[in-house]
């Protein structure tokens, strides 16, 4: 049975972002499944976009241990390249949030989550990555942190640092992890870091550390 997280915890809901085309026999799928399984066992709610690939992996991993899951979806009429609602995923989740378009879906995913784990993906994953990163930097100290899962991220971040104007604070918004154990440890570290901050002065979040 999954543990029950302390209600005072700041990070309770974790969204999984990644490629909708990732097959079940790919290591990324297995990593997402196993990470979601472990996080759900610890009491975290697992959130995703209701599609196949990494999204489905996170749902299946969480549900395999009786965890709680949420899918944020929309069904486009004229977007042939979008994965849409994956019925196998949606048949498992505990809660579905239905949105009207891609932008609403992305921001609803962010609203429904307290932290994010980003796996390898395409342009959609890049848009989610960029959005959660800029929001974390803007609201730094009262932000929603994210994890970059996989060793490919070391090279990606290195290229961005050397070719873009990335400042030190932006680099503190995330942690790169390569295993499910590292993912859980990183979330616990973020939880501790936020608990050390006095948020009573913030009119937006009051005593709550994590926000947009």
FILOMAR-607220 format. One record per residue (C-alpha): residue number from 1; residue in three letters; x, y, z. Coordinates in nm, 4 decimals, always signed. Each point is the difference from the previous one (the first is absolute). Layout:
! residues N
<num:NUM | residu:ALA | X:X | Y:Y | Z:Z>
...
//
This chain:
! residues 212
<num:1 | residu:UNK | X:+0.0000 | Y:+0.0000 | Z:+0.0000>
<num:2 | residu:UNK | X:+0.1267 | Y:+0.3501 | Z:-0.0802>
<num:3 | residu:UNK | X:+0.1063 | Y:+0.2169 | Z:+0.2888>
<num:4 | residu:UNK | X:-0.2011 | Y:+0.3085 | Z:+0.0942>
<num:5 | residu:UNK | X:+0.1961 | Y:+0.3216 | Z:-0.0439>
<num:6 | residu:UNK | X:-0.0126 | Y:+0.2540 | Z:+0.2785>
<num:7 | residu:UNK | X:-0.2598 | Y:+0.2636 | Z:-0.1067>
<num:8 | residu:UNK | X:+0.2506 | Y:+0.2704 | Z:+0.0879>
<num:9 | residu:UNK | X:+0.2365 | Y:-0.1234 | Z:-0.2701>
<num:10 | residu:UNK | X:+0.0634 | Y:+0.2557 | Z:-0.2735>
<num:11 | residu:UNK | X:+0.0598 | Y:-0.2516 | Z:-0.2788>
<num:12 | residu:UNK | X:-0.2789 | Y:-0.2574 | Z:-0.0254>
<num:13 | residu:UNK | X:-0.0841 | Y:-0.0167 | Z:-0.3736>
<num:14 | residu:UNK | X:+0.2658 | Y:-0.0805 | Z:-0.2618>
<num:15 | residu:UNK | X:-0.0587 | Y:+0.0360 | Z:-0.3752>
<num:16 | residu:UNK | X:+0.1785 | Y:-0.2167 | Z:-0.2558>
<num:17 | residu:UNK | X:+0.0924 | Y:+0.1547 | Z:-0.3365>
<num:18 | residu:UNK | X:+0.1546 | Y:-0.1913 | Z:-0.2904>
<num:19 | residu:UNK | X:-0.0404 | Y:-0.1518 | Z:-0.3444>
<num:20 | residu:UNK | X:-0.3441 | Y:-0.1385 | Z:-0.0859>
<num:21 | residu:UNK | X:+0.1677 | Y:-0.2339 | Z:-0.2526>
<num:22 | residu:UNK | X:+0.2241 | Y:-0.1794 | Z:+0.2514>
<num:23 | residu:UNK | X:-0.0640 | Y:-0.3777 | Z:-0.0362>
<num:24 | residu:UNK | X:-0.0419 | Y:-0.2282 | Z:+0.2981>
<num:25 | residu:UNK | X:+0.3300 | Y:-0.1785 | Z:-0.0652>
<num:26 | residu:UNK | X:+0.2001 | Y:+0.3261 | Z:+0.0124>
<num:27 | residu:UNK | X:+0.2086 | Y:+0.0774 | Z:+0.3074>
<num:28 | residu:UNK | X:-0.1698 | Y:+0.3396 | Z:+0.0373>
<num:29 | residu:UNK | X:-0.3402 | Y:-0.1705 | Z:+0.0307>
<num:30 | residu:UNK | X:+0.1351 | Y:-0.2375 | Z:+0.2623>
<num:31 | residu:UNK | X:+0.1655 | Y:+0.2853 | Z:+0.1902>
<num:32 | residu:UNK | X:-0.3223 | Y:+0.2020 | Z:+0.0001>
<num:33 | residu:UNK | X:-0.2026 | Y:-0.3032 | Z:+0.1104>
<num:34 | residu:UNK | X:+0.2395 | Y:-0.0878 | Z:+0.2815>
<num:35 | residu:UNK | X:+0.0402 | Y:+0.3600 | Z:+0.1170>
<num:36 | residu:UNK | X:-0.3767 | Y:+0.0565 | Z:+0.0083>
<num:37 | residu:UNK | X:-0.0412 | Y:-0.3301 | Z:+0.1831>
<num:38 | residu:UNK | X:+0.2463 | Y:+0.1019 | Z:+0.2709>
<num:39 | residu:UNK | X:-0.1386 | Y:+0.3532 | Z:+0.0344>
<num:40 | residu:UNK | X:-0.3568 | Y:-0.1300 | Z:+0.0222>
<num:41 | residu:UNK | X:+0.1093 | Y:-0.2469 | Z:+0.2678>
<num:42 | residu:UNK | X:+0.1345 | Y:+0.2948 | Z:+0.1969>
<num:43 | residu:UNK | X:-0.3386 | Y:+0.1726 | Z:-0.0293>
<num:44 | residu:UNK | X:+0.0562 | Y:+0.2442 | Z:-0.2863>
<num:45 | residu:UNK | X:-0.2830 | Y:+0.0545 | Z:-0.2487>
<num:46 | residu:UNK | X:+0.1170 | Y:-0.0627 | Z:-0.3575>
<num:47 | residu:UNK | X:-0.1183 | Y:+0.2463 | Z:-0.2672>
<num:48 | residu:UNK | X:+0.0333 | Y:-0.0208 | Z:-0.3796>
<num:49 | residu:UNK | X:-0.1604 | Y:+0.1088 | Z:-0.3250>
<num:50 | residu:UNK | X:-0.2148 | Y:-0.3082 | Z:-0.0513>
<num:51 | residu:UNK | X:+0.1869 | Y:-0.1205 | Z:-0.3065>
<num:52 | residu:UNK | X:+0.2142 | Y:-0.3030 | Z:-0.0873>
<num:53 | residu:UNK | X:+0.3765 | Y:-0.0440 | Z:+0.0412>
<num:54 | residu:UNK | X:+0.1537 | Y:+0.1572 | Z:+0.3095>
<num:55 | residu:UNK | X:-0.3411 | Y:+0.1219 | Z:+0.1135>
<num:56 | residu:UNK | X:-0.1468 | Y:-0.3497 | Z:-0.0094>
<num:57 | residu:UNK | X:+0.3121 | Y:-0.1400 | Z:+0.1689>
<num:58 | residu:UNK | X:-0.0465 | Y:+0.2314 | Z:+0.2970>
<num:59 | residu:UNK | X:-0.3678 | Y:-0.0896 | Z:+0.0361>
<num:60 | residu:UNK | X:+0.0648 | Y:-0.3726 | Z:-0.0241>
<num:61 | residu:UNK | X:+0.2874 | Y:+0.0199 | Z:+0.2479>
<num:62 | residu:UNK | X:-0.2042 | Y:+0.1902 | Z:+0.2569>
<num:63 | residu:UNK | X:-0.3119 | Y:-0.2122 | Z:-0.0420>
<num:64 | residu:UNK | X:+0.2027 | Y:-0.3224 | Z:+0.0356>
<num:65 | residu:UNK | X:+0.0472 | Y:+0.0830 | Z:+0.3692>
<num:66 | residu:UNK | X:-0.3425 | Y:+0.1540 | Z:+0.0594>
<num:67 | residu:UNK | X:+0.1239 | Y:+0.3582 | Z:-0.0340>
<num:68 | residu:UNK | X:-0.2042 | Y:+0.3085 | Z:-0.0864>
<num:69 | residu:UNK | X:+0.0120 | Y:+0.1357 | Z:-0.3561>
<num:70 | residu:UNK | X:-0.1289 | Y:+0.3023 | Z:-0.1916>
<num:71 | residu:UNK | X:-0.0118 | Y:+0.0550 | Z:-0.3771>
<num:72 | residu:UNK | X:-0.0423 | Y:+0.3429 | Z:-0.1625>
<num:73 | residu:UNK | X:-0.1313 | Y:-0.0411 | Z:-0.3545>
<num:74 | residu:UNK | X:-0.1484 | Y:+0.1553 | Z:-0.3077>
<num:75 | residu:UNK | X:-0.1220 | Y:-0.1555 | Z:-0.3238>
<num:76 | residu:UNK | X:+0.0974 | Y:+0.2190 | Z:-0.2991>
<num:77 | residu:UNK | X:-0.2033 | Y:-0.0119 | Z:-0.3220>
<num:78 | residu:UNK | X:+0.2638 | Y:+0.1385 | Z:-0.2364>
<num:79 | residu:UNK | X:+0.3363 | Y:-0.0954 | Z:+0.1530>
<num:80 | residu:UNK | X:+0.1167 | Y:-0.3150 | Z:-0.1723>
<num:81 | residu:UNK | X:+0.3402 | Y:+0.0040 | Z:+0.1692>
<num:82 | residu:UNK | X:-0.1417 | Y:+0.0098 | Z:+0.3534>
<num:83 | residu:UNK | X:-0.0443 | Y:-0.3293 | Z:+0.1863>
<num:84 | residu:UNK | X:-0.3392 | Y:+0.0884 | Z:+0.1485>
<num:85 | residu:UNK | X:-0.1677 | Y:-0.2039 | Z:+0.2742>
<num:86 | residu:UNK | X:+0.1424 | Y:-0.3511 | Z:+0.0401>
<num:87 | residu:UNK | X:-0.2859 | Y:-0.2211 | Z:+0.1171>
<num:88 | residu:UNK | X:+0.2233 | Y:-0.2592 | Z:+0.1671>
<num:89 | residu:UNK | X:+0.1536 | Y:+0.2752 | Z:+0.2112>
<num:90 | residu:UNK | X:-0.3334 | Y:+0.1643 | Z:+0.0773>
<num:91 | residu:UNK | X:-0.1552 | Y:-0.3326 | Z:+0.0918>
<num:92 | residu:UNK | X:+0.2399 | Y:-0.0164 | Z:+0.2944>
<num:93 | residu:UNK | X:+0.0165 | Y:+0.3534 | Z:+0.1412>
<num:94 | residu:UNK | X:-0.1950 | Y:+0.1128 | Z:+0.3052>
<num:95 | residu:UNK | X:-0.0715 | Y:+0.3490 | Z:-0.1302>
<num:96 | residu:UNK | X:-0.0204 | Y:+0.1563 | Z:-0.3473>
<num:97 | residu:UNK | X:+0.0153 | Y:+0.3749 | Z:-0.0554>
<num:98 | residu:UNK | X:-0.1348 | Y:+0.0796 | Z:-0.3480>
<num:99 | residu:UNK | X:+0.1254 | Y:+0.3181 | Z:-0.1696>
<num:100 | residu:UNK | X:-0.0817 | Y:+0.1760 | Z:-0.3267>
<num:101 | residu:UNK | X:+0.3379 | Y:+0.0457 | Z:-0.1691>
<num:102 | residu:UNK | X:+0.3714 | Y:-0.0715 | Z:+0.0267>
<num:103 | residu:UNK | X:+0.0890 | Y:+0.3182 | Z:+0.1893>
<num:104 | residu:UNK | X:-0.2776 | Y:-0.0505 | Z:+0.2540>
<num:105 | residu:UNK | X:+0.1082 | Y:-0.3615 | Z:+0.0401>
<num:106 | residu:UNK | X:+0.3628 | Y:+0.0926 | Z:+0.0655>
<num:107 | residu:UNK | X:-0.0830 | Y:+0.2629 | Z:+0.2598>
<num:108 | residu:UNK | X:-0.2574 | Y:-0.2274 | Z:+0.1631>
<num:109 | residu:UNK | X:+0.2699 | Y:-0.2676 | Z:+0.0262>
<num:110 | residu:UNK | X:+0.2190 | Y:+0.2555 | Z:+0.1752>
<num:111 | residu:UNK | X:-0.2843 | Y:+0.1110 | Z:+0.2271>
<num:112 | residu:UNK | X:-0.0820 | Y:-0.3606 | Z:+0.0976>
<num:113 | residu:UNK | X:+0.3622 | Y:-0.0683 | Z:+0.1014>
<num:114 | residu:UNK | X:+0.2539 | Y:+0.1082 | Z:+0.2608>
<num:115 | residu:UNK | X:+0.3091 | Y:-0.1295 | Z:-0.1817>
<num:116 | residu:UNK | X:+0.0903 | Y:-0.1536 | Z:-0.3365>
<num:117 | residu:UNK | X:+0.2154 | Y:-0.2816 | Z:-0.1390>
<num:118 | residu:UNK | X:+0.1001 | Y:+0.0524 | Z:-0.3610>
<num:119 | residu:UNK | X:+0.1122 | Y:-0.2940 | Z:-0.2123>
<num:120 | residu:UNK | X:+0.1336 | Y:-0.0057 | Z:-0.3553>
<num:121 | residu:UNK | X:-0.2561 | Y:+0.1322 | Z:-0.2461>
<num:122 | residu:UNK | X:-0.0673 | Y:+0.2129 | Z:-0.3073>
<num:123 | residu:UNK | X:-0.1203 | Y:+0.3543 | Z:-0.0578>
<num:124 | residu:UNK | X:-0.2953 | Y:-0.0431 | Z:+0.2372>
<num:125 | residu:UNK | X:+0.2301 | Y:-0.1043 | Z:+0.2826>
<num:126 | residu:UNK | X:+0.2295 | Y:+0.2915 | Z:-0.0815>
<num:127 | residu:UNK | X:-0.2930 | Y:+0.2413 | Z:+0.0284>
<num:128 | residu:UNK | X:-0.0877 | Y:-0.1425 | Z:+0.3422>
<num:129 | residu:UNK | X:+0.3651 | Y:+0.0109 | Z:+0.1055>
<num:130 | residu:UNK | X:+0.0365 | Y:+0.3641 | Z:-0.1030>
<num:131 | residu:UNK | X:-0.3265 | Y:+0.1020 | Z:+0.1650>
<num:132 | residu:UNK | X:+0.0662 | Y:-0.1580 | Z:+0.3395>
<num:133 | residu:UNK | X:+0.3556 | Y:+0.1347 | Z:-0.0076>
<num:134 | residu:UNK | X:-0.0950 | Y:+0.3611 | Z:-0.0663>
<num:135 | residu:UNK | X:-0.2777 | Y:-0.0134 | Z:+0.2620>
<num:136 | residu:UNK | X:+0.2386 | Y:-0.1502 | Z:+0.2554>
<num:137 | residu:UNK | X:+0.2510 | Y:+0.2768 | Z:-0.0641>
<num:138 | residu:UNK | X:-0.2584 | Y:+0.2803 | Z:+0.0103>
<num:139 | residu:UNK | X:-0.1441 | Y:-0.1206 | Z:+0.3297>
<num:140 | residu:UNK | X:+0.3268 | Y:-0.1354 | Z:+0.1402>
<num:141 | residu:UNK | X:-0.0346 | Y:-0.0799 | Z:+0.3682>
<num:142 | residu:UNK | X:-0.3756 | Y:-0.0508 | Z:-0.0400>
<num:143 | residu:UNK | X:+0.0289 | Y:-0.2131 | Z:-0.3125>
<num:144 | residu:UNK | X:-0.0767 | Y:-0.3516 | Z:-0.1165>
<num:145 | residu:UNK | X:+0.3284 | Y:-0.1879 | Z:-0.0530>
<num:146 | residu:UNK | X:+0.0723 | Y:-0.2622 | Z:-0.2633>
<num:147 | residu:UNK | X:+0.2219 | Y:-0.2995 | Z:-0.0618>
<num:148 | residu:UNK | X:+0.1637 | Y:-0.0858 | Z:-0.3316>
<num:149 | residu:UNK | X:+0.0127 | Y:-0.3789 | Z:-0.0280>
<num:150 | residu:UNK | X:+0.2781 | Y:-0.1650 | Z:-0.2006>
<num:151 | residu:UNK | X:+0.3688 | Y:+0.0509 | Z:-0.0727>
<num:152 | residu:UNK | X:-0.0798 | Y:+0.1752 | Z:-0.3308>
<num:153 | residu:UNK | X:-0.0948 | Y:+0.3085 | Z:+0.2010>
<num:154 | residu:UNK | X:+0.3601 | Y:+0.0665 | Z:+0.1085>
<num:155 | residu:UNK | X:+0.0989 | Y:+0.0679 | Z:-0.3599>
<num:156 | residu:UNK | X:-0.3174 | Y:+0.1948 | Z:-0.0778>
<num:157 | residu:UNK | X:+0.0434 | Y:+0.2307 | Z:+0.2983>
<num:158 | residu:UNK | X:+0.3716 | Y:+0.0392 | Z:-0.0758>
<num:159 | residu:UNK | X:-0.0826 | Y:+0.1165 | Z:-0.3538>
<num:160 | residu:UNK | X:-0.2609 | Y:+0.2439 | Z:+0.1308>
<num:161 | residu:UNK | X:+0.2419 | Y:+0.1423 | Z:+0.2567>
<num:162 | residu:UNK | X:+0.2701 | Y:+0.0536 | Z:-0.2591>
<num:163 | residu:UNK | X:-0.2218 | Y:+0.1487 | Z:-0.2701>
<num:164 | residu:UNK | X:-0.2824 | Y:+0.1787 | Z:+0.1842>
<num:165 | residu:UNK | X:-0.0168 | Y:+0.2538 | Z:+0.2824>
<num:166 | residu:UNK | X:-0.0792 | Y:-0.2346 | Z:+0.2888>
<num:167 | residu:UNK | X:+0.0635 | Y:+0.1568 | Z:+0.3404>
<num:168 | residu:UNK | X:+0.0919 | Y:-0.1846 | Z:+0.3249>
<num:169 | residu:UNK | X:-0.3490 | Y:+0.0287 | Z:+0.1488>
<num:170 | residu:UNK | X:-0.1523 | Y:-0.1742 | Z:-0.3018>
<num:171 | residu:UNK | X:+0.2350 | Y:-0.2916 | Z:+0.0600>
<num:172 | residu:UNK | X:-0.1373 | Y:-0.0412 | Z:+0.3536>
<num:173 | residu:UNK | X:-0.3568 | Y:-0.0585 | Z:-0.1203>
<num:174 | residu:UNK | X:+0.0639 | Y:-0.3641 | Z:-0.0912>
<num:175 | residu:UNK | X:+0.2071 | Y:-0.3098 | Z:+0.0679>
<num:176 | residu:UNK | X:+0.1179 | Y:-0.2623 | Z:-0.2493>
<num:177 | residu:UNK | X:-0.0643 | Y:-0.3594 | Z:+0.1080>
<num:178 | residu:UNK | X:+0.0711 | Y:-0.3341 | Z:-0.1629>
<num:179 | residu:UNK | X:-0.1774 | Y:-0.2501 | Z:+0.2246>
<num:180 | residu:UNK | X:-0.3284 | Y:-0.0315 | Z:+0.1877>
<num:181 | residu:UNK | X:+0.1940 | Y:+0.0141 | Z:+0.3257>
<num:182 | residu:UNK | X:+0.1611 | Y:+0.3280 | Z:-0.0997>
<num:183 | residu:UNK | X:-0.3425 | Y:+0.1376 | Z:-0.1008>
<num:184 | residu:UNK | X:-0.1510 | Y:-0.0710 | Z:+0.3422>
<num:185 | residu:UNK | X:+0.3058 | Y:+0.1406 | Z:+0.1765>
<num:186 | residu:UNK | X:-0.0109 | Y:+0.3176 | Z:-0.2143>
<num:187 | residu:UNK | X:-0.3670 | Y:+0.0603 | Z:+0.0813>
<num:188 | residu:UNK | X:+0.0751 | Y:-0.0448 | Z:+0.3691>
<num:189 | residu:UNK | X:+0.2867 | Y:+0.2487 | Z:-0.0345>
<num:190 | residu:UNK | X:-0.2263 | Y:+0.2567 | Z:-0.1649>
<num:191 | residu:UNK | X:-0.2571 | Y:-0.0572 | Z:+0.2742>
<num:192 | residu:UNK | X:+0.2643 | Y:+0.0713 | Z:+0.2649>
<num:193 | residu:UNK | X:+0.1309 | Y:+0.3083 | Z:-0.1840>
<num:194 | residu:UNK | X:-0.3481 | Y:+0.1518 | Z:-0.0235>
<num:195 | residu:UNK | X:-0.0743 | Y:-0.0773 | Z:+0.3655>
<num:196 | residu:UNK | X:+0.2932 | Y:+0.2224 | Z:+0.1008>
<num:197 | residu:UNK | X:-0.1537 | Y:+0.3084 | Z:-0.1630>
<num:198 | residu:UNK | X:-0.2287 | Y:+0.2436 | Z:+0.1815>
<num:199 | residu:UNK | X:-0.2992 | Y:+0.0426 | Z:-0.2310>
<num:200 | residu:UNK | X:-0.2234 | Y:+0.1995 | Z:+0.2333>
<num:201 | residu:UNK | X:+0.0932 | Y:+0.3249 | Z:-0.1768>
<num:202 | residu:UNK | X:-0.1214 | Y:-0.1216 | Z:-0.3370>
<num:203 | residu:UNK | X:-0.3533 | Y:+0.1226 | Z:-0.0726>
<num:204 | residu:UNK | X:-0.0359 | Y:-0.2598 | Z:-0.2764>
<num:205 | residu:UNK | X:+0.0879 | Y:-0.3171 | Z:+0.1883>
<num:206 | residu:UNK | X:-0.0129 | Y:+0.0939 | Z:+0.3688>
<num:207 | residu:UNK | X:+0.1371 | Y:-0.2988 | Z:+0.1856>
<num:208 | residu:UNK | X:+0.0163 | Y:-0.2094 | Z:-0.3158>
<num:209 | residu:UNK | X:+0.3368 | Y:-0.0185 | Z:-0.1711>
<num:210 | residu:UNK | X:-0.0829 | Y:-0.1449 | Z:-0.3398>
<num:211 | residu:UNK | X:-0.1920 | Y:+0.2109 | Z:-0.2485>
<num:212 | residu:UNK | X:-0.0030 | Y:+0.1353 | Z:-0.3543>
//
